[in-house]
Amino acid sequence: MSTEIKVPTLGESVTEATIGQWFKKAGDRVELDETIAELETDKVTVEVPAPAAGVLEDIAVEAGETVEVGAVLGSIGEGSGSDAGTTAATEKPKSQAAKADAAADTKADYGGGATGDAAPTGDGADEKAAAGDMPPAPSAKKMMAEQGLADGDVEGSGKRGQILKGDVLEVIARGAPSSPQEKPMAAPAPSSRAGEAREERVKMTRLRQTIARRLKDAQDTAAMLTTFNEVDMTAVMELRKKYKDLFEKKHGVKLGFMGFFTKAVCHALKEIPAVNAEIDGTDLVYKNYAHIGVAVGTPKGLVVPVVRDADQMTIAEIEKEIGRLGIAARDGKLTVSDMQGGTFTLSNGGVYGSLMSTPILNAPQSGILGMHKIQERPVAIGGEVKIRPMMYLALSYDHRIVDGKEAVTFLVRVKDSLEDPERLVLDL
């Protein structure tokens, strides 16, 4: 009796996904609830657990194909699987590699997985990796053809030396052949391929397509405008320096800048509610809560997990939640609920060295605050020129909802709170 593997419910408004990768192949033994595949939606990566223990009988949908919720991905039958005695020993290294690569969400799908025809399977004379007796897995064969790799360039880690997709990813990541015969070489031999391509065509991932569409929609829909200011970070930096050790000892999390900025934004949103509103048809919807999105760059692209009810949280609670979301984003473990419902967004380009930017709205929100690099600059204070750690702030807002006066006032309130952080404690 077979058990169907179906696409699980992916969350509100998510109706389809793309097969990111399979961690098992037909004939492998699987255990109940073991992760056997990975799905990519336009918001998050979703793991597919085995609905039963047994043997993976067939894979109905290959990596890269699009499926809808409830679609059948394959089936699991009874039995112990091929080479049951050696499966654990041979597949364990690959499983660990696959999970490590999952944090990067099959990096080659985004950096080197150009579409193209699969390489021919040959007539039995093809070179076998690591003296194996099985041809490369279809997904691996396709990727090798796209990258111009021969079987001998990749060392297979699958059963009987089969080359798996993860093996090809490792070679691409290293930028050099991985076979034992070629590892000792000091430098790769020069390529002799005539007319070697100087361009690479890569299929956009579902997440990247969604990012592109949403950002363009925001520009096309909102009357977007950006106002700027700068903040003297001296007070926050001194407060952080004074209490960071005690803070970490008590709360078990480091005291960063995001907690201060989030609290400052929440205070300003209470005073200027239009920045926390959105347009719905001909209505304005004002939010009496603050779900603050925190933009995070990942190998898959930009994601914006949400700190829910940040206005009700302490700085310690905010730092803990941002830390949890950051780890989940890095490991590809964000859930759909982690990504939904934001009312305002923080984007910290300063971690990459950005000195100034004009952030794009995260629709349907009406405001986004861009943080930037802290840089010492000369400023006039009390008639004297002093060197202070300064940061430029950029507030992009939807002028259909937010008037210029409101936007400027909002940004000034954020600046005031950061330059005098006692305001955050006293709720001033």
KEPAFI-871297 format. One record per residue: residue in three letters; x negated, y, z of N, C-alpha, C, O in turn. Coordinates in steps of 0.02 Angstrom, whole numbers, plus 50000, padded with zeros to 5 digits. Each point is the difference from the previous one (the first is absolute). Layout:
ALAXYZXYZXYZXYZ...
END
This chain:
MET499574994050000500435006050000499565006250000499525000450039SER500635004349919499595006049993500335006050035500615000450004THR498975004150020500235006250030499775005949957499415000749986GLU501065003549994499835005649958499655005550039500175001450058ILE499355001849910499665005950028500315006149967499945000849939LYS500395003450100500355005749972499695006650023499685000350053VAL500435004949907499775006750018500425002350060500615000249996PRO499065001550060500385002150059500305006949992499845003649952THR500594998250094500275006850001499435004950011499604999050046LEU500355006149913499425004550001500135006650034499555004250005GLY501054996750020500155006250035500495004349961500174998749942GLU500065006550092500505004549972499765003149935499445002749996SER500974996949953499895003149934499464996749959499865002249944VAL499824992450081499494996549963500314993749970500214995550036THR499825004249898500354994549967499544995349961500214994549982GLU499175007650005499554995849962499295001050023499835004850034ALA499744990549947499305000250019499584996649946500274996849955THR499085004050051499534996849954499604994950039499795001250056ILE500094993049913499594994950032499285002550002499695000949948GLY500065000350113499315002350007499504994449991499545000549959GLN500554994150079499574994249993500314994150036500415000850045TRP499384993449935500174993750032499404997650040499435000149975PHE500684997850086499474997450041499954992449995499534997050024LYS500964999949944500004992849988500144998749927500245004449964LYS499614989650014500154998149931500394993450002500024996650051ALA500295001849892500414993949996499594994050022499444998949978GLY500874997150065499674994050026499695000950068499814995150031ASP500145011149993499715001250065500484998550056500615000549992ARG499124997550064500384999050060500145006850033499545004150005VAL501084997250017500175006150035500364998350065500344994850004GLU499585009450045500334999150064500575005050007500005005249967LEU500484993350075500575004350012499765006950023499595000650045ASP500675004649922499855007050016499295002249981499805005650016GLU499834990149951499345002049976500085004849942500434999149957THR499175006250041500045004849946499744996849936499424997949996ILE501015001849953499804996749938499955004849941499714998449949ALA500585007650058499985004849946500085007050028500175000950059GLU499695004049899500055007050020500385003949947499864999349940LEU500625004750082500405004149955499835007350009499895002450056GLU500095001349889499885007150002500645003749982500274998949946THR499975005350099500585004249984499745007149989499405001350004ASP501055003349982499795006949989499845003450066499825005950000LYS500234990650056499865003050065499494996150040499545002950029VAL500544990549974499564996050043499834993449966500284998349948THR499264998150084499844993249980500354995350047499975000850061VAL500364994149912500404995450039499734992949992499894997749943GLU499994998950112499774993149998500604995349993500545001250028VAL499364993549934500534995049990499804993750039499514996849983PRO500865001550070499844994050039500314993849969500515000449966ALA499194994050046500274993649975500634998450039499994999950061PRO500574998849904500634998550035500024992950029500464998350038ALA499044997549944499974993250025499294997449993499595002949964ALA500274991850072499354996849993500044994749945500534997049989GLY498925002049976500004995049946499485001749948499465002450015VAL500724996249922499555001249943500305005349955500594999649983LEU499015005249997500225005049952500074996549932499514998849966GLU501124999850016500134996249939499865004049937499674997649953ASP500575008550046499905004149940500035007350017500295002150050ILE499405001949907500015007350005500385002649939499774999349943ALA500815003650069500445002149945499825006949973500155001649943VAL499545002550099499835006949980499275001350015499784999250057GLU499855002749893499285001150008499855007150025500435004449999ALA498964996650025499785006550024500075005349945499844998749942GLY500415007150077500095005449952500705000649974500185005249971GLU500244989750038500685000249975500465003350051499874999950060THR500685003049916500485003550042500594995550015500264996549956VAL499965003650107500564995750021500495004250041499815005250028GLU500814992549974500515003450040500104996350066499814994250007VAL500505009250041500154996950064500434993849989500505000349964GLY499314994250067500374993849994499764995549944500224994249995ALA499345008249962499754995949944499584994350027499685000550052VAL500324993949910499624994150019499285000649976499885001049941LEU499654998550106499295000549984499694993349986499504999549964GLY500794995350065499734993249991500374995350047500545001750024SER499174992549988500334995250044499484996050038499434999149979ILE500794998450079499594995950044500344993250007500594999650017GLY499034995149970500264993350007499674996350057499555002550032GLU500694991549980499724995950053499354996949978499884999149940GLY499704999350107499364996949984499435003450036500095004850036SER499314992449952499415002750035499565004249955499535003150024GLY500614997149911499615004149955499404996449972499774995150029SER499985007449914499424996749969499385001350041499915005350028ASP499654989449975499385000550038500135002450071499665004550025ALA500844992550007500205002450066499434999850050499975004150045GLY499594991049947499464999350048499495005549995499655001550048THR500295001849894499495005149991500295007049992499625004949995THR501044995650005500305006649988499795005050051499805005649983ALA500234992750081499845004750052499295002549994499865005950009ALA499684989449976499305001949996499865004449941499605004750004THR500724993849939499845003849940500385006549994499755004749970GLU500864995750058500415005949992499895005150055500185005949990LYS499554992250067499935004750055499595006149982500215005650014PRO499194993549955499635006049981500385004649954499985006150008LYS500384991049943500385004149954500575003650036500145005849985SER500174990750063500555003150036499765006150038500335005250000GLN499094994250032499735005650037499825005749953500125005850015ALA499604992549927499825005249952500625003449974500015006149989ALA500524990050000500615002949974500305005050050500255005349981LYS499724992850084500285004550050499585006350006500275005450012ALA499074993949981499585005950002500155004549941500035006150007ASP500064990849934500155003949940500705003050004500145005049966ALA500304992050074500685002650004500025007150027500445003949981ALA499074997850063499985006950026499895004949944500245005750002ALA499394992049947499905004349941500534998749948499995003249947ASP500474992150068500574998649956499784998249929500165003449951THR499454991150046499734997749936499715005749960500275002349950LYS499165000050076499685006049975499935000049925500085005349968ALA499764989050003499894999949927500635001449962499975002349943ASP500614996550086500635001649966500035007549986500355002249954TYR499295001750086500035007349993499375002749969500025005149965GLY499414991650047499385002749976499734996349940499625003049961GLY500564990850028499704996449944500464995149968499784996049959GLY500875004250057500454995049973500365002349938500615000249998ALA499015001549951500335002249938500404994549970499824994150005THR500725007749962500414994949968499684997749936499595003549971GLY500584990550009499714997349938500194992849993500314997050044ASP499494999949899500164993149988499564995650043499415001650012ALA500864992950010499614995250039499484996849955500124999149940ALA499314999150090499484996849961500224993049979500394996950037PRO499395000549906500204993449979499754994850048499485000850032THR500904993849975499834994850048499454995549973499694996550039GLY500185003449895499464995949973500214992949988500584998150010ASP498934997849967500154993149984499634995250044499884994249982GLY499925008250078499654995550045499265001350001499644997250041ALA500115007049913499285001449997499825006150041499405001650005ASP501095002050024499855005950040499574998350060500074994650029GLU499495010149989499584998950058500435000250062500435004450007LYS499464991050040500374999750062499595003150056499404998750005ALA500945005450038499645003450054499804995150054500384995550018ALA499015005450006499744996050056500114992649988500164996350046ALA499745001749894500064992949981500694997350014500084994050009GLY500435010449994500674997750012500304996749939499725000549945ASP500854996250065500324996649944500695002749986500414996749968MET499745009450056500645003249987499895006749967499535003650017PRO500904998249934499945006749969500215005350050500334998450049PRO499485007949940500205005450045500765000550004500364998349953ALA499875004250104500725001450008500215005149947499595004249981PRO501034995549995500225004649947499865007450015499765003749957SER500404998450105499895007150017499265001749999499815005549980ALA499774989750042499295001150000499735000249928499585004149983LYS500674991349975499794999749930500155006649964499595002649962LYS501005000050051500215006349968499555005750022499775004049959MET500114996450106499585005450025499294999449974499685005149986MET500064988850009499324999049974499955002349927499505003049980ALA501034995649982500005002249930499995007649996499665002949958GLU500735000250086500035007350000499345003250020499835005449977GLN499794991250066499375002750025499404997549960499435002050014GLY500694993749936499444997549961499574995150037499404999649988LEU500894996650059499634995150039500094993049973500554998149979ALA498914998150019500034992949981500084995850062499895002350056ASP500314991349935500094995650057499374999650043500044999750061GLY499395000349905499374999450037499835006150041499544999650042ASP500815006049948499865006150038500334999950069499845004150043VAL500634991349967500405000050061499954993250033500084994849968GLU499795005250096499984993850039500694998550029500275004150037GLY500014990249946500674998350022500014997550071499574996250020SER500935006050018500074997850070500614995450009500134997750055GLY500245001149890500594995850005499824992650000499414998149997LYS501104997950007499884992749999499694997949935500195002349946ARG499334993250059499624997549944499675005649960499934999749939GLY499885005750098499635005549969500415004749958499725003849960GLN500944996150047500415004449959499885007350017499965001850059ILE500005002349890499925007250009500685003150015500474999249960LEU499585004250096500625003350021499945007549990499465002749989LYS501115000750014500005007249990499555003650049499655004749982GLY500354993050081499585003150050499264999549984499615004550017ASP500194990049950499304999349981499805005349949499455002750003VAL501004998749950499865005149950499985006950032499585004249982LEU500864997050067500005006450034499345001350035499755005650000GLU499974989150030499365000850035499455001849951499585004350016VAL500414992549926499495001649950500075007249976499515003549994ILE501114998649994500125006949976499785004950054499705005249984ALA500464993350079499825004650055499255000750006499745005450015ARG499894989149974499275000250005499695002949938499445002750002GLY500924996949942499735002649938499444995749972499595002449961ALA500374991350060499474995549977500254992950000500474998550038PRO499244997049923500194992950000499904997050068499565002050038SER500864992949978499954996850065499774992949998499964996750052SER499905000749888499804993049996499314999050030499585004549996PRO500284989650035499374998850032499415001049954499475002450021GLN500614995849914499445000549955499795007249988499425001449987GLU501065003350019499855006949981499885004550060499775005749991LYS500394992150070499915004250058499285002350010499905005750020PRO499584990049968499325002150014499755005449952499485003050014MET500864998349930499755004849952499955006950030500465002250036ALA498995001349950499905006650028500475005149968500225004750033ALA499934994349903500455004649966500374996249946499734995349972PRO500905006750014500384996549948499695001249931499715005349987ALA500364989749970499745000749932500405005149963500615000650011PRO499085003349945500375005049962500544996949958499914994749971SER500665008850024500554997449961499855000449926499725004949975SER500474989949990499884999949928500655000449960500004999249939ARG500555001950098500655000349965500045006449959499915005550025ALA500224993549911500045005849954500655003750012500524997150012GLY499435009549984500595004150007500354999150066500625000050004GLU498994999350049500304999150066500475005850016499835005849989ALA500754992550037500515005250013499755005050051499704998250051ARG500435008149934499825005350046500615002750037499965004850038GLU500604992149950500615001750034500314993750029499834994449981GLU500615006750066500354994350031500735001950011500155005250029ARG500294990749947500715001250008500264995650057499954993949997VAL500325009350054500224996550060500745001350011500225005749999LYS500154989150010500725000750013500115003150068499714997850050MET500705007349952500155003350064500394995350045500464996549978THR499355003450086500384996050047500675003250013500125005849983ARG500324990350045500675002750016499945005950048500375004949993LEU499194994650056499925005550047499755006249965500255005550013ARG499254993849943499735005849965500525003149954500035006149993GLN500384989749974500535002649958500505004150042500235005349978THR499924992250081500485003550043499705006650024500355005150002ILE499014994850017499675006150022500035005249944500185005850012ALA499644992049927500005004749943500705002849987500075006049989ARG500434989750013500695002349987500255004850053500295005249984ARG499584993150080500265004250055499655006850001500325005150013LEU499034995049975499645006350001500245004549943500095006150009LYS500014991049932500245003949943500715002450011500185005649983ASP500234990050046500695002050015500025005950049500405004549993ALA499154995350056499975005450049499845006649966500305005250016GLN499224994649937499835006249964500575002449956500115006049993ASP500244989249976500535001849954500635002450036500395003949972THR499724993850089500625001350035499965005950048500415004649998ALA499094995250046499955005150052499705006549973499615000049953ALA500605005550079499685006549985499425000750049500045003250051MET499414993549930499454999150047499535006050002499815002749948LEU500024999350112499565005750011499544998350058500204996150044THR499205006749958499534998650054499775006550032499835004849966THR500164995250101499745005750037499414997550042499994994350022PHE499525010249990499384997950033499885004150063500255005650009ASN499364991450035499755003550059499384996350023499824994949970GLU499855007550081499434996450027500064999950076500305004450030VAL499414990549999500064999150072499304999150030499584996549972ASP500315006850083499384999350038500074993850044500414999850045MET499184995149941500074993550034499614999750065499944994650030THR499785011049993499585000050059500354997150061499734995650034ALA500875006849981500364998050061500164992549999499914996650050VAL500335001049893500174992849995499374995850006500014994850033MET499455007349935499394996150002499704999850071499754994950022GLU500295010750014499755000150068500434995850046499754996450044LEU500915004049946500464995950041499884992649987499994996050046ARG499925002349890499874993049982499344997750030499954994450026LYS499545009749970499344998250027500034998950075499684995550027LYS500705008850008500044999750072500374993850025499824997150051TYR500705000849912500444994750026499994993549960500364995450018LYS499255004249930500044994249956499844993550036500334994949988ASP499175005150055499824993850036500544997950049500194994250003LEU500065010650035500544998550048500634997949964500354995550022PHE499805007949922500594998449960499974992849975500484996250006GLU498945001949966499934993249973500034994850056500284994649991LYS499435007050066500004995350057500714998850025500184994450017LYS500225010949985500684999350027500484997149949500424995950017HIS499535006349920500514998149951499774994649951500414997349963GLY498955001150038499764994749956499985001849928500014995649956VAL499975010950028499975002349931499595006449999500005003850048LYS499644997449897499595006049995500435006249990500534999849968LEU499235005750058500345006449992499745003349936499435002349998GLY500994997949952499805003049936500355006749990500295002850047PHE499694999749892500325006349984500734999149979500405004650006MET499774989449969500674999049973500555000750053500555002349984GLY499304995850078500495000750053500175007450012500585001750009PHE498905002649991500125007150009500395003049942500475003950011PHE499344994349928500345002749942500734997749998500455003949983THR499674989850033500694997449999500435003650051500575001949984LYS499174999150076500385003650051500125007249980500545002750010ALA498945000549961500085007049978500535000649946500395004750000VAL499634990549954500505000049947500704999050029500475003449980CYS499594992050068500664998850030500275006250035500595001549997HIS498975002150038500205006350032500245005049949500515003350009ALA499124997349936500185004949948500654998049965500395004449981LEU499734989150010500614997749967500625001850041500535001549972LYS499404998450095500575001950042500195007349989500595001850002GLU498915002449988500135007149991500235001649929500415004549990ILE499324991949960500185001249930500304993649971499664996349965PRO500975002250050500304993649979500064999149925500084994449977ALA499895011049985500064999349927499434995949971500094996649949VAL499335003650083499424996249975500114992550013499664995849970ASN500815002650074500154993050016500654997849968500314995250023ALA499915008249925500644998549968499894997349930499434999949975GLU501104998049993499974997749930500655001649965500525001150031ILE499454999049903500595001349959500324993449979499654995549977ASP501005004050032500384994149978500585002649959500525002050027GLY499404998049907500525002849957500045007550010499535003749986THR501064998650038500085007150014499985001450075500185005450023ASP499614989650015499975000750073499285000650023499544997449969LEU500375006050087499365000150036500074995550061500475000850039VAL499074994649968500024995350057499445001850048499414999249984TYR500785003350075499515001850051499904994150047500484997050024LYS498895001449989499844994250043499855002450071499595004450010ASN500764992750038499895001750070499494995350032500034998750060TYR499534998849900499474995650024499415001149953500075002949946ALA499344994850075499405001049959499664993249989499674997450045HIS500424999949896499644994049979499435002449955500105001949943ILE499304997950084499425003049967499634994849959499734995250027GLY500255005849907499614995649957499275002050002499835005950000VAL499734989150000499285001250001499714996849938499974993849995ALA499805010349958499744997349937499354996350013499555002550033VAL500414991349940499414995850009499774997549932500404997249962GLY498985003750023499714997349938499794992850010499634998550047THR500594997049909499804993050003499754997849932500095003749951PRO499594990550044499784997649934500584999449950499885000249940LYS500734998950084500584999449956500265006849976500345000449950GLY499485004950088500275006549984500245003550063499924997450056LEU500385008349936500235004050056500654997250028500484998849964VAL499525000050102500624997950034500125004950057499535003250025VAL501104997449996500185004950052500424996550054500615000649999PRO499064995950047500384997150056500265005550046499735005650000VAL500784992850038500365005150038499964998950075500124994550025VAL499705010850011500035000050073500705002450019500165005949994ARG500254989650027500705001450012500105003550067499694998350050ASP500755006749951500165003950060499375002750033499924999750061ALA499645002949898499375002850026500125005750048499595001250045ASP500965002449946500165005650045500154997750071499985004150046GLN500174989549963500154997450066499394996550031500054997350056MET499405002749910499414996250022499465004650029499965005949983THR499634991250061499425003550025499444999549948500044996149953ILE499435007850057499434999649954499714993050002499794997449948ALA500184999450111499734993250005500434995149961499734995749964GLU500925004950041500454995549963499935001049925500024995249962ILE499905011050018499915001549928499354996949975500004996949947GLU499465003950090499364997249980500034992449995499724997049954LYS500634999850092500074992849998500384997749938499814995249967GLU500735008450018500414998049943499635001349934500044996049954ILE499605009650042499615001449940499464994749991499864997849944GLY499845000150112499494994749996500304993549975499694996549959ARG500905001850066500334993749978500165000349926499884995249963LEU500395010450015500195000749930499385000049955500014997349945GLY499455005850079499395000149960499714993149989499784998449945ILE500224997550108499754993149994500454996049954499764996249958ALA500905004750049500474996449957499905001949927500044995849956ALA499845010650031499895002349931499364997049972499994997849943ARG499495002250097499354997349979500064992549983499704997649952ASP500684998850089500064992849991500574998049954500134994049991GLY500225010949980500564998449956500594997050037500374996049972LYS499735005950092500524997150041500575004850016500424998550043LEU499605007249924500555004650013500674996949979500044996749948THR500475004350092500664997649984500405005649965499795005850001VAL500764992449969500425005049968500245005150050500045005949985SER500144991950076500245004750051499465004950021500155005650020ASP499214992349975499455004550017499965005949951499705005150015MET500594994049925499915004949946500615004449989499975004749960GLN500584994050074500625003449984500185005450050499804999750059GLY500575005249918500335004750045499615006250020500225003850043GLY499194997449928499615005750019500365006649985500355000549950THR499555004550093500325006549990499495005549985500185005349975PHE499184993450039499465004849987499364995949997499944994750031THR499575007749930499394996149989499385004050016499955006049987LEU499564990450042499335002750011499514996549953500024993949993SER499565010049974499514997249954499315002850018499895006049995ASN499654989650026499355002250023499474998749948499654994950001GLY500285009849952499484999449949499315001550027499504998749967GLY500475004050094499365001650030499564994050012499385000750001VAL500924993450009499594994150012499594998149938499514996450006TYR500695006249936499634998749938499565005949981499664999949949GLY500355005450093499595005849986500355005749965499685004949981SER500984994650010500385005349965500015006450042500164999850059LEU499675005849909500005006450034500675003749990500205004050043MET500134994749901500635003449985500384995949948499714997149955SER500955002650053500424996449952500705002750003500185003850046THR500234994249906500715001650000500384993449998500144997549946PRO500034999850112500334993450001500685000049966500355005149999ILE499834989249972500644999249967500514997250049499844995550039LEU500775007049958500534997850044500134992549994499954997249945ASN500234999850111500214993050001500765000050000500324999850053ALA499985000549887500725000749992500374994550039499764994350003PRO500835007450026500375006349995499835005050055500385004750013GLN499054994450020499805004650053499885007049972499855000849941SER500215004150102499925006949977499345003050022499865005949986GLY499724990350050499375002850023499454994750007500154994350018ILE499235007649969499424995850011499425004550020499885005149968LEU499764993050085499445003950024499354996749980499884994250017GLY499705009449947499354997649981499475002350049499915006050011MET499734989250019499445001450044499364999249960499974996249952HIS499515007450069499384999949961499384999550044500054999350061LYS499395001049907499364999250034499885005650050500135005849986ILE499624992350074499815004950049499295002449983499544995949996GLN500395010549993499365002749978499845006450039500435004450007GLU498964996150017499805006050035499955005849951499684999649948ARG500665006050071499995006049958499975006250044500214999950058PRO499525005549916500005006250039500705003149999500305000849948VAL499945001050111500665003250006499935006150047499575000150044ALA500865004849946499995006050042500454998950060500604998749993ILE499105001750067500374999050062499835005850047499435000850021GLY501085003249996499885005750045499495004849974499615002950039GLY500384998249896499535004749971499304997349990499555003749981GLU500354989850033499354996849992500054994149952500524996749995VAL498945002049969499984994349955499734994050038499445000250026LYS500964994549975499794993950035500104994049954500395000149953ILE499234994650062500054993849961500494995450035499904998350059ARG500624999749906500514995750030500174994249953499945000649939PRO500274993850090500224994349959500705001449973500484999950037MET499565001449899500635002149970500284994649953499634996249969MET501025003550027500344995449954500545003849961500395003750030TYR499624995549905500545002749960500614995550005499944993849997LEU500645009150010500634996450000500405002149939500005005849980ALA500344989449989500425001449942500694997050010500064993950009LEU500445010249990500694997550006500345000649932500125005649976SER500034988749993500415000049940500724999050021500144995950043TYR500325007849926500694999650021500475001049941499815002749948ASP500804995050061500515000549948500355006850009500385001050048HIS499495003549905500275006850006500765000249992500315005150015ARG499994989549961500734999749996500314999950070500565002350010ILE499064995050039500264999450068499665005050047500335003250041VAL499014997349952499605003950046499825006749969499725000349946ASP500455005150088499805006749978499275001350017499714996750044GLY499995008149922499305001550012499865001950072499504997950029LYS500955006150000499915002150070499994993950046499594999750046GLU500864995649942500034994050042499364995849992499744997450050ALA500025001949889499404996149988499395003150035499624996550033VAL500305010049960499445003450031500054999650076499504998850034THR501105002249992500104999650073499844993050026499684999350052PHE500544995649911499854993150019499254998950006499754997350049LEU499885004949900499284998849998499655003950056499524997650029VAL500725008349985499715004050055500124996650067499575000050043ARG501024997049965500154996650063499534993950009499784998750055VAL500084997749891499534994450003499315002650019499664997150043LYS500135008349927499355003150014499965002150073499504998650034ASP501025004749992500005002350069499944994150049499635000450049SER500724994249937499984994250045499314996850002499784997750053LEU499895002149890499344996849996499465004450030499524997550029GLU500555009149964499505004450028500105001250075499555002550034ASP501034995649992500145000550071500404993750020500605000350013PRO499054993849989500364993650007500384999250065500414995450006GLU499485009050043500414999750061500745001049983500444997850036ARG499695005749908500695001049978500364993349989500604999450012LEU499024995649965500304993549986500224996650064500504996450001VAL499135004850053500164997050065500595003750032500434997050031LEU499565009749962500515004150032500625001049956500485003350021ASP499514993849919500575000549954500165007449984500575002150005LEU498915001649976500085007149985499925001249925500055005749977
END
